[in-house]
């Protein structure tokens, strides 16, 4: 395994972890009672929905990166 392949695998895993972070942050902003005193409910939806949509986008891109990093044919690099 060369360094480039290891680099791609590490960042594919990191991208997957960040997907869960985005979904969690979006859900926290929308549904958390801790923010009731600080943000209006409509404003929380305005901030939370784009974060969740970005999480969906990152899910698709992370899927492609994982497929390339872990399941691609290693003979193509030689």
PyMOL commands that set and color helices and strands:
alter all, ss='L'
color gray80, all
select helices_A, chain A and resi 3-31+33-35+41-71+74-77
alter helices_A, ss='H'
color red, helices_A
deselect
rebuild
show_as cartoon
